Amino acid sequence: MSEPPHLRFFPYEEPYPNQREAMDRIANALDRGQDVLFEGAPGTGKTLSALVPALEHAREHDRTVVITTNVHQQMRQFVEDARAITREEPIRAVVFKGKSSMCHIDVDYQECQTLRDTTREMVETESEVRELESRQRELLAESREGDAGAAEAREAIMDELDELEAEIDEYETANVCAHYRNNLVEDTEEFFGWLFEDVRTPEDVYAYADERELCGYELLKEGMEGVDLVVCNYHHLLDPNIREQFFRWIDRDPSEIITVFDEAHNVEDAARDHATRTLTETTLDAALEELADSDDSRAEAAENVVGAFRDALVETYDDALGFGGRESVGESWEDLSVANDDRRDDLTLAFLRSYEGKGIDTETELAVQLGQALDEEYERRYRDGETTTRTECQTLQVARFVSTWMDEGTELGQYPVVSVRRDGATDEVYGRAELYTCIPRQVTEELFGEVAASVLMSATLRPFDVTEDVLGLENAASLAYEMGYPEENRRTFAVDTPPLFASERNDPETQETVSSVLRDAIRFTPGNTLAFFPSYAEAERYYERLGGSAGAGTDTGGTDVGAGDGLAGADLGSLYLDGPGEDEEELRQTFVESDDAALFTSLWGTLAEGVSFDADDARTVVVVGVPYPHLSDRTEAVQDAYDRAFADRDRARDPGWAYAVEIPTIRKTRQAIGRVVRGPDDFGVRILADRRYTTADMGKYSVRGAFPAEERDELLDVDPEKLKFAMLNFYGDHDAYDGAPPEP
């Protein structure tokens, strides 16, 4: 039997277990124009399972594959896989990042647009001048030979040249980009030859262009036309405006694009973030200053709207904070409750009370028109060199936000929020209005409807019907493969520690039990241990209880706190603490280079998913507690929106709780335990420390039933004091201890 044609893109000798079947099934689905939901255990080759048939389909139908992730390490893995593929079957691949990470002169997007347009106009004018000068010389020669018509034509050209020379003189004072100018006037064919010799990273492109004083970002855009593969971040696809431009750069209609989303369980939150709109008090103040300087007849109407909304925002957060509340506001944004069940939100009501004009709709539209006019004027000034930076029109931002707030604030899935924070420089408290999007399919449904097909892959994508509901997919093919590696190479224990409800975490007996479990897990692991907690604060708590030095993680960037530096005992090895703001890649590298260490981190940090700890990098992973998100007003708003949107779904629990809280929480846990046992010869222990994971009767609080069936079957209940014996037996059977095993 002949091999399927897509295997020409498979770069390695032999697929992993299930990988061949997955490639075949995805190939068939793509040929039917069907989207695919693909769940595979960590370390089982999902990327190539999706990418190989997608590339074959694209080659056969003259399409482009766009593979995307929101995890930096996965981006690097995509590059490695693409390089491996192109050594077997050459492909033209581009790895794309946003302009901000590739700009050689460090200007923002809007300034770049203006600089680019002005530079192009200048180069085109210079080229036209050269052409006309060449033509006038030809006509001069003809006129000297007695051609009267040539003399007349030359006179017309000389007049045109005078006008163009005047334009060029104006460009001398205009703002232009020298790097982009070199793109336009120099031969860049060498760049494109270099680009497609291999798969180049954005860093490679930046270095190549910087050395030659070219604009690598614009060159990369030019090189994207009709390529086989593009690697990019989520926002290139989830932002509708960016997506439209992005597909234009690829020179493909949406129907000629195959999208592949990695870590697709994150698409829900990413889409929600892209749809959410915000407006700060500082922007409102800047808009009022802008309007005070305008003599346009529409300025008064705009001031009525902007001033009233600004006053309403201040009134709303002052009322919500109450007497003395400002003093407790910190430097991070803090949400205040402004939504009402039976009427518009408090900010809208305050706006209606504050507004004194001739009609909100009419004057908001006038404010939008004025903002557009001002924005065009700012662009002209920057283009002509009258200003050194491209001013953003604050009035336009405010007017558009207020229009959206009033028109869409009551739609299903839109949740109004007011937040406050303290400015660290001025110590002043200021506010922010936000229209929070609860239902992400308002963003994703259009995307999945317009492209040829999409493959969404993750180790934690089930339940598939929930993913379809939340993202707006219809009739997707679904594939799920459990870990195909030998079951005897792993153990997953559900440890019967007290349930770590928020109200119970400070209980001394609970803390002692959890500390004992962690101590045993670390002692009886022949190598490194990963410990995940519901928050960084909990990670620090147990890090210190086991002997870690207080503040070591944040003060030293997660350095070794081994012998003589906060060690709980020689048999615990080195302890490392992660925290917000840490260089987590540096910390990860230090940890994996250790032989006998434990790393304490949060389930909500970046090390809990998309990061591999292969073989000796980590042998045991411990998840302490059930990582429910903070049950804020936003979470409740998402629950309520899902309850209303999916009320007809037949689920054992209400859809709001299941869709918004329980399922994302279990996905987070499953991602964490998937950090170890990443290959067919790898082995390790996964520990879930909380009674809610066990078969104990916890009523509505039990989460064991939320795991897929085959994962539930692998969960082995164990008492806290017996965990060390279970680990000793497992690792002893694998002859994993270097010398005598630890004494229980």
C-alpha positions in Angstrom: 0.0 0.0 0.0 1.4 3.4 -1.0 2.0 6.0 1.7 -0.4 9.0 2.0 0.9 12.0 0.0 1.1 14.2 3.1 3.8 12.1 4.6 6.3 13.8 2.3 6.1 16.7 4.7 6.8 14.5 7.8 10.4 15.2 8.7 11.2 12.3 11.0 11.7 8.6 10.6 8.7 7.2 12.3 5.5 8.9 13.7 4.6 8.7 17.4 1.8 6.3 18.4 -1.6 7.6 17.0 0.2 10.3 15.0 -0.2 8.6 11.7 -3.9 8.0 12.2 -4.3 11.7 13.4 -2.7 12.9 10.2 -4.9 10.8 8.0 -8.1 11.9 9.8 -7.1 15.6 9.7 -6.3 15.3 6.0 -9.7 13.8 5.3 -11.4 16.5 7.2 -9.6 19.3 5.4 -10.5 17.8 2.1 -14.1 18.0 3.2 -13.6 21.7 4.2 -14.3 20.7 7.8 -12.9 22.3 10.9 -11.0 20.0 13.3 -10.9 19.9 17.1 -7.9 17.8 18.0 -6.9 16.8 21.5 -3.7 14.9 22.1 -1.8 14.2 25.3 1.3 16.4 25.9 4.4 15.4 24.0 2.6 13.3 21.4 3.4 15.4 18.4 0.2 17.4 17.9 2.0 20.1 15.9 3.2 17.9 13.1 0.0 15.8 13.2 -1.9 19.0 12.2 0.8 20.8 10.1 1.8 17.9 7.8 -1.7 17.3 6.4 -2.4 21.0 6.3 0.7 21.7 4.2 -0.2 18.9 1.8 -3.8 20.2 1.5 -2.4 23.8 0.9 0.1 22.5 -1.7 -2.7 20.6 -3.6 -5.2 23.5 -3.5 -2.9 26.5 -3.8 -3.5 27.7 -0.2 -1.4 29.0 2.7 -1.2 27.5 6.2 -1.2 29.9 9.1 -0.1 28.3 12.4 -0.5 30.4 15.5 0.1 30.3 19.2 0.2 32.6 22.3 3.0 30.7 23.9 6.6 31.8 23.1 8.2 28.4 23.5 5.7 26.9 21.1 6.7 29.6 18.5 10.2 28.3 18.8 9.0 24.7 18.4 7.1 25.7 15.3 10.3 27.1 13.8 12.2 23.9 14.6 9.5 21.8 13.0 9.3 24.0 9.9 13.1 23.8 9.5 13.0 20.0 9.8 10.1 19.9 7.2 11.9 22.0 4.7 15.0 19.8 4.8 12.7 17.0 3.5 10.2 18.8 1.3 11.2 22.5 0.7 8.6 25.0 1.8 8.5 28.8 1.8 7.9 29.8 5.4 7.7 33.1 7.2 7.8 33.7 10.9 6.0 36.9 11.6 5.9 39.2 14.7 4.3 42.6 15.3 6.0 45.8 14.1 6.8 46.9 17.7 9.3 44.0 18.1 11.0 44.6 14.7 11.2 48.4 14.3 14.8 49.7 13.9 13.9 53.3 14.9 11.4 52.5 17.7 8.2 54.3 16.6 4.7 53.2 17.2 2.4 51.7 14.6 0.6 54.9 13.6 3.9 56.8 13.2 5.3 54.0 11.2 2.3 54.1 8.8 2.8 57.8 8.2 6.5 57.6 7.8 6.1 54.7 5.4 3.5 56.6 3.3 5.6 59.8 3.2 8.8 57.9 2.4 7.1 56.0 -0.5 5.7 59.3 -1.9 9.1 60.9 -1.7 10.8 58.0 -3.5 8.1 57.9 -6.1 8.5 61.6 -6.7 12.3 61.3 -7.0 11.8 58.4 -9.5 9.3 60.5 -11.5 11.8 63.4 -11.6 14.6 61.1 -12.9 12.2 59.8 -15.7 11.2 63.3 -16.7 14.8 64.6 -16.7 15.7 61.7 -19.0 12.8 62.5 -21.2 13.5 66.2 -21.4 17.1 65.5 -22.4 15.8 63.3 -25.2 13.4 66.1 -26.3 16.2 68.7 -26.1 18.3 66.6 -28.5 15.3 66.3 -30.8 14.5 70.0 -30.7 18.1 70.9 -31.6 17.7 68.8 -34.7 14.8 71.0 -35.6 11.8 69.2 -34.2 9.4 72.0 -33.1 7.0 69.6 -31.5 9.8 68.2 -29.3 10.6 71.7 -28.1 7.0 72.3 -27.1 6.8 69.0 -25.3 10.0 69.7 -23.5 8.6 73.0 -22.2 5.6 71.2 -20.7 7.9 68.7 -19.0 10.1 71.4 -17.6 7.1 73.0 -16.0 6.2 69.7 -14.4 9.7 69.2 -13.2 9.6 72.6 -11.5 6.5 71.5 -9.6 8.1 68.2 -8.6 11.3 69.8 -7.5 9.3 72.0 -5.2 7.6 68.9 -3.7 11.1 67.3 -3.2 12.2 70.5 -1.4 9.2 70.0 1.0 10.3 66.4 1.6 13.6 67.7 2.9 11.8 68.9 6.0 9.3 66.0 6.2 9.6 63.0 8.4 10.8 59.9 6.5 12.3 56.5 7.4 15.8 56.0 6.1 15.6 52.2 6.6 12.4 52.0 4.5 13.8 54.3 1.9 16.7 51.9 1.4 14.1 49.1 0.9 12.6 51.1 -2.0 15.8 52.3 -3.7 18.2 49.3 -3.3 18.1 45.9 -4.8 16.6 43.6 -2.1 16.6 40.3 -4.1 19.5 39.1 -2.0 17.3 39.4 1.1 14.5 37.2 -0.4 17.0 34.6 -1.5 18.4 34.5 2.0 14.9 34.5 3.6 13.8 31.3 1.9 17.1 29.4 2.2 15.8 28.3 5.6 13.1 29.2 8.1 14.2 32.6 9.5 13.1 34.0 12.9 12.0 37.6 13.3 15.2 38.1 15.2 17.2 36.7 12.3 15.4 39.1 9.9 15.9 42.1 12.3 19.7 41.4 12.5 20.1 40.9 8.7 18.2 44.1 8.0 19.8 46.2 10.8 23.2 45.4 9.5 22.3 46.7 6.0 20.1 49.6 7.3 17.0 48.1 5.7 13.5 47.8 7.3 13.1 44.0 8.0 9.5 44.3 8.9 8.4 45.8 5.6 10.7 43.3 3.7 9.1 40.4 5.5 5.6 41.7 4.6 6.7 41.8 0.9 8.0 38.3 1.2 4.8 36.8 2.5 2.9 36.7 -0.8 1.7 33.2 -1.5 4.1 31.4 0.9 3.3 27.9 2.1 3.4 28.6 5.8 3.2 31.6 8.1 3.9 31.3 11.8 2.4 34.1 13.9 0.8 35.2 17.2 -2.9 35.0 18.0 -3.6 38.7 17.5 -2.8 38.5 13.8 -5.9 36.3 13.4 -8.2 37.4 16.3 -8.2 41.1 15.7 -10.4 41.6 12.6 -8.6 44.7 11.4 -5.2 43.2 11.7 -6.4 39.9 10.1 -7.7 41.8 7.1 -4.3 43.4 6.5 -2.5 40.2 7.4 -4.3 38.2 4.7 -3.7 41.0 2.2 0.1 40.8 2.9 -0.1 37.0 2.3 -2.0 37.9 -0.9 -4.7 35.4 -0.1 -8.5 35.6 0.3 -9.7 34.2 3.6 -11.1 31.2 1.7 -7.5 30.4 0.6 -6.2 30.2 4.2 -5.9 27.1 6.5 -5.5 28.2 10.2 -4.0 26.0 12.8 -4.4 27.1 16.4 -2.0 25.6 19.0 -2.9 25.7 22.7 -6.4 26.3 21.4 -7.9 26.1 24.9 -6.5 29.6 25.3 -8.4 31.0 22.2 -11.5 31.8 24.4 -9.7 34.2 26.7 -7.5 35.6 23.9 -10.6 36.4 21.8 -12.3 38.0 24.8 -9.3 40.2 25.4 -9.2 41.3 21.7 -12.9 42.3 21.8 -12.8 44.2 25.1 -12.7 48.0 24.8 -11.3 50.4 27.5 -11.2 54.2 28.1 -9.1 55.8 30.8 -9.8 59.1 32.7 -6.4 60.4 31.4 -7.6 60.0 27.8 -10.8 61.9 28.6 -8.7 64.7 30.2 -6.4 64.8 27.1 -9.5 65.0 24.8 -10.9 67.9 26.8 -7.5 69.7 26.4 -7.5 69.0 22.7 -11.0 70.3 22.3 -10.2 73.5 24.3 -7.6 74.3 21.7 -9.9 73.7 18.7 -11.9 76.5 17.0 -14.0 74.0 15.0 -17.8 74.6 15.3 -18.2 71.0 16.4 -15.9 71.3 19.4 -18.7 72.5 21.8 -20.9 69.5 21.0 -17.9 67.2 21.5 -17.1 68.9 24.8 -20.6 68.3 26.0 -20.2 64.5 25.5 -16.6 64.1 26.6 -17.0 66.4 29.7 -20.2 64.7 30.8 -18.7 61.2 30.5 -15.5 62.2 32.3 -17.6 63.7 35.2 -19.8 60.6 35.3 -16.7 58.3 35.5 -15.3 60.2 38.5 -18.7 60.3 40.2 -19.2 56.6 39.7 -15.9 55.4 41.1 -16.1 58.0 44.0 -19.6 56.6 45.0 -18.4 53.0 44.6 -15.2 53.6 46.7 -17.2 55.4 49.5 -15.7 57.4 52.3 -12.0 56.8 52.7 -11.9 54.3 49.9 -9.3 56.3 47.8 -6.7 55.7 50.4 -6.7 51.9 49.9 -6.4 52.0 46.1 -3.2 50.4 44.9 -1.2 50.7 41.6 -2.9 47.8 39.9 -6.4 48.1 38.4 -9.2 47.3 40.8 -12.7 46.6 39.5 -15.7 48.3 41.1 -19.2 46.9 40.8 -21.3 49.2 38.6 -23.7 46.8 36.8 -27.4 46.6 37.7 -29.9 43.8 37.2 -32.9 46.0 36.4 -31.5 49.1 34.7 -28.4 50.5 33.0 -25.1 50.5 34.8 -24.2 53.2 37.3 -21.8 54.9 34.8 -24.4 55.2 32.1 -26.9 56.6 34.6 -24.4 59.1 35.9 -23.6 60.1 32.3 -27.3 60.7 31.5 -27.6 62.9 34.6 -24.4 64.8 33.8 -25.0 65.4 30.1 -26.4 68.8 29.1 -26.6 69.1 25.4 -28.7 68.8 22.3 -28.8 65.0 22.1 -26.2 62.4 23.0 -26.4 60.5 19.7 -26.2 63.7 17.6 -23.3 65.2 19.5 -21.4 62.0 19.8 -21.5 61.7 16.0 -20.3 65.3 15.7 -17.5 64.4 18.1 -16.5 61.4 15.9 -16.5 63.6 12.8 -14.3 66.3 14.5 -12.0 63.6 15.9 -11.5 62.2 12.3 -10.7 65.7 11.0 -8.2 66.3 13.8 -6.6 62.9 13.3 -6.1 63.7 9.6 -4.6 67.0 10.4 -2.2 65.4 12.9 -1.1 63.0 10.2 -0.5 65.8 7.7 1.6 67.7 10.2 3.8 64.7 11.0 4.1 63.7 7.3 5.1 67.3 6.4 7.7 67.4 9.2 5.9 70.1 11.2 6.0 67.7 14.2 8.6 65.1 15.2 6.0 62.6 16.5 2.6 61.5 15.2 0.0 62.8 17.6 -2.9 60.4 18.4 -6.3 62.1 18.4 -7.8 61.7 21.9 -11.2 63.1 20.9 -11.6 60.4 18.3 -10.8 57.6 20.8 -13.2 58.9 23.3 -16.0 59.6 20.9 -15.8 56.1 19.4 -15.8 54.5 22.8 -18.8 56.5 24.1 -20.7 55.6 21.0 -20.0 51.9 21.4 -20.7 52.1 25.2 -24.2 53.6 24.6 -25.1 51.5 21.6 -23.8 48.1 22.6 -23.6 48.2 26.4 -26.9 46.3 26.9 -26.2 43.5 24.3 -25.9 39.9 25.5 -22.4 39.2 26.6 -21.3 42.9 27.1 -20.5 43.7 30.7 -19.8 47.3 31.8 -16.9 47.7 34.3 -15.3 50.7 36.1 -11.8 50.2 37.5 -9.5 52.5 39.5 -5.7 52.5 40.2 -3.2 54.8 41.7 -0.6 56.5 39.5 2.8 55.6 41.0 4.4 58.8 39.8 1.7 61.3 40.9 0.0 59.3 43.7 -3.3 60.3 42.1 -6.2 57.9 41.8 -7.8 57.7 38.4 -10.5 55.6 36.7 -11.1 53.5 33.6 -14.3 52.5 31.8 -14.4 49.1 30.2 -16.9 47.2 28.0 -15.9 43.6 28.8 -16.8 40.9 26.3 -18.1 37.8 28.0 -18.8 35.6 24.9 -15.7 35.2 22.7 -17.6 33.6 19.7 -18.5 37.2 18.8 -14.9 37.4 17.7 -14.1 33.9 16.5 -17.2 32.9 14.7 -16.5 35.3 11.8 -12.9 34.1 11.5 -13.8 30.4 11.4 -16.6 31.1 9.0 -14.5 32.9 6.4 -11.3 30.7 6.2 -11.2 27.5 4.2 -10.8 25.4 7.4 -9.2 25.4 10.8 -7.5 22.9 13.1 -7.7 23.7 16.8 -5.3 21.5 18.8 -4.5 21.2 22.5 -3.9 18.7 25.2 -7.0 19.9 27.0 -9.7 20.7 24.4 -12.5 18.5 25.7 -15.4 18.6 26.2 -15.6 19.3 22.4 -19.2 20.5 22.5 -18.3 23.2 24.9 -15.4 24.4 22.7 -17.8 24.4 19.7 -20.4 26.5 21.6 -17.9 29.0 23.1 -16.0 29.6 19.8 -18.9 29.4 17.4 -17.8 26.3 15.4 -20.3 24.1 13.7 -20.0 20.4 12.6 -16.3 20.2 13.5 -14.6 16.8 13.2 -13.3 15.8 16.6 -10.2 13.7 17.5 -9.0 12.7 20.9 -5.9 10.6 21.6 -4.9 9.6 25.1 -1.2 9.2 26.0 0.1 6.5 23.8 3.1 5.8 25.9 3.3 2.8 28.2 1.0 3.2 31.2 3.5 1.5 33.5 5.8 4.5 33.0 3.5 6.9 34.8 1.4 7.1 38.0 -1.2 9.7 38.7 -2.2 9.9 42.4 -5.1 11.8 43.9 -4.0 12.5 47.5 -6.6 12.8 50.1 -5.4 16.1 51.7 -8.0 18.5 53.1 -9.8 20.4 50.3 -8.0 23.7 49.9 -11.0 26.0 49.8 -10.0 29.6 50.2 -11.5 29.7 53.6 -9.4 26.6 54.7 -6.0 27.6 53.4 -4.9 29.3 56.7 -5.8 26.3 58.8 -2.6 25.1 60.6 -3.4 21.4 60.3 -4.2 21.7 56.6 -0.9 23.5 56.0 1.0 20.8 57.9 -0.7 18.0 55.9 0.1 19.7 52.6 3.6 20.5 53.6 4.2 16.9 54.6 2.9 15.7 51.1 5.2 18.1 49.4 8.1 17.1 51.5 7.5 13.4 50.7 7.0 14.1 47.0 10.3 16.0 46.8 12.3 13.5 48.9 11.1 10.4 47.0 11.6 11.9 43.5 14.9 10.8 41.9 15.4 14.2 40.3 13.5 17.4 39.9 10.0 18.2 41.2 7.5 20.7 39.9 5.0 22.1 42.4 2.0 24.1 41.1 -0.3 26.2 43.4 -3.5 28.2 42.9 -1.5 31.4 43.3 2.0 32.8 43.7 1.2 33.6 47.3 0.4 29.9 48.0 3.5 28.9 46.2 5.6 31.2 48.4 3.8 30.0 51.5 4.8 26.4 51.0 8.2 27.3 49.6 9.0 29.0 53.0 7.4 26.2 55.0 9.8 23.7 53.4 12.7 25.9 54.2 13.1 28.3 51.3 14.4 31.7 52.1 11.7 34.4 52.3 11.9 36.7 49.3 14.5 34.6 47.5 12.5 34.1 44.4 11.7 37.7 43.8 14.9 39.2 45.1 17.3 37.0 43.1 15.2 36.0 40.1 14.6 32.5 41.2 18.2 31.5 42.1 19.3 28.4 43.8 18.5 28.4 47.5 20.3 25.2 48.1 22.8 24.2 50.8 23.2 26.8 53.5 20.6 29.1 51.9 17.2 28.2 53.2 17.4 24.4 52.6 14.9 22.4 54.6 17.2 19.5 54.8 19.9 17.9 52.6 17.4 15.4 51.3 15.2 18.1 49.8 17.9 19.4 47.5 17.6 22.9 46.1 14.4 24.9 46.3 13.4 27.6 43.7 10.5 30.1 43.9 8.8 31.6 40.9 6.8 34.8 41.2 5.2 37.6 39.1 7.8 39.5 37.1 10.4 36.7 37.2 12.4 35.9 34.1 10.7 32.5 33.8 12.8 31.2 30.9 16.0 31.9 32.9 14.4 30.3 36.0 13.3 27.2 34.0 16.8 26.8 32.6 18.4 27.0 36.0 15.9 24.5 37.3 16.3 21.9 34.6 20.1 22.1 34.9 19.8 21.0 38.5 19.9 17.3 39.5 17.7 17.4 42.6 15.5 20.5 42.9 12.0 21.6 43.4 10.3 24.6 41.7 7.3 26.3 43.3 5.1 28.3 41.0 1.5 29.3 40.2 -0.9 27.4 38.0 -1.7 30.7 36.4 1.9 31.4 35.4 3.5 30.7 32.1 5.3 27.5 33.3 2.0 25.6 33.7 1.4 25.0 30.0 3.2 25.0 26.6 6.6 24.3 28.4 8.2 20.9 28.2 10.1 19.3 31.1 11.4 16.2 29.3 13.0 13.2 31.0 15.4 14.4 33.7 14.2 18.0 33.5 11.4 17.0 35.9 10.3 13.6 37.2 7.4 14.5 39.5 4.7 17.2 39.2 2.4 18.2 42.1 -0.7 20.2 41.7 -1.8 21.6 45.1 -5.5 22.5 45.3 -8.1 23.1 42.6 -7.1 26.3 40.7 -10.5 28.0 40.4 -10.2 31.5 39.1 -11.0 34.4 41.5 -14.8 34.5 41.4 -15.0 38.2 40.6 -17.9 40.2 39.1 -16.3 39.5 35.6 -16.4 35.8 36.2 -20.0 36.0 37.4 -20.8 38.1 34.3 -19.3 35.4 32.0 -21.3 32.7 33.9 -24.5 34.7 33.5 -23.9 35.3 29.8 -23.2 31.6 29.2 -26.3 30.6 31.2 -28.4 32.8 28.9 -26.6 31.9 25.7 -26.5 28.1 26.3 -29.6 27.6 28.4 -30.8 24.8 26.1 -27.7 22.7 26.5 -28.2 19.3 28.2 -25.4 19.4 30.9 -25.4 17.9 34.4 -24.6 21.3 35.8 -25.7 24.8 34.8 -23.8 25.9 31.7 -22.6 29.1 33.3 -20.7 27.3 36.0 -19.5 24.5 33.7 -18.5 26.6 30.8 -17.0 29.6 32.7 -15.4 28.0 35.8 -15.3 24.3 36.1 -14.1 23.2 32.6 -11.4 26.0 32.3 -10.2 25.0 35.8 -9.8 21.3 35.0 -8.1 22.2 31.8 -5.6 24.3 33.8 -4.9 21.3 36.1 -4.6 18.9 33.2 -2.1 21.2 31.5 0.0 21.3 34.6 0.2 17.5 35.1 1.1 17.2 31.4 4.4 19.0 32.0 6.1 15.6 32.7 6.2 12.2 30.9 6.7 13.7 27.5 8.0 10.8 25.5 7.7 7.0 25.0 10.8 6.3 27.2 10.0 8.9 29.8 8.6 8.1 33.2 7.3 10.0 36.2 4.6 10.7 38.8 1.8 13.2 38.7 0.2 14.2 42.0 -3.1 16.0 42.6 -3.2 17.0 46.2 -6.8 17.9 47.3 -9.7 15.7 48.4 -11.9 17.1 45.6 -9.8 15.0 43.1 -10.5 11.8 44.9 -13.5 9.5 44.9 -14.6 10.9 48.3 -18.1 12.2 48.3 -17.6 15.9 48.1 -21.0 16.6 46.5 -21.0 19.5 44.1 -17.4 20.3 45.1 -16.0 17.1 43.6 -14.1 17.6 40.3 -13.0 14.1 39.5 -15.9 13.6 37.2 -14.8 16.6 35.1 -11.7 14.7 33.8 -12.0 12.6 30.6 -12.9 9.0 31.3 -9.5 7.5 30.5 -7.8 10.1 32.8 -10.2 9.3 35.6 -9.4 5.6 35.3 -5.7 6.4 35.9 -6.3 8.4 39.0 -5.3 6.3 42.1 -6.5 7.5 45.5 -3.8 7.5 48.2 -3.7 8.7 51.8 -1.2 11.5 52.5 1.0 9.4 54.7 1.1 6.6 52.1 2.2 8.7 49.1 5.9 8.2 49.9 5.5 4.4 49.8 3.7 4.5 46.5 6.4 6.7 45.0 9.1 4.6 46.4 7.6 1.5 44.8 7.1 3.2 41.4 10.5 4.8 41.1 12.2 1.6 42.6 10.5 -0.5 39.9 12.1 1.8 37.3 15.5 1.6 39.0 15.5 5.4 39.1 17.4 6.0 42.3 21.1 6.7 42.0 22.3 4.5 44.9 20.2 3.6 47.9 16.6 5.0 47.8 15.4 7.4 50.5 14.2 5.9 53.8 10.5 6.3 54.4 
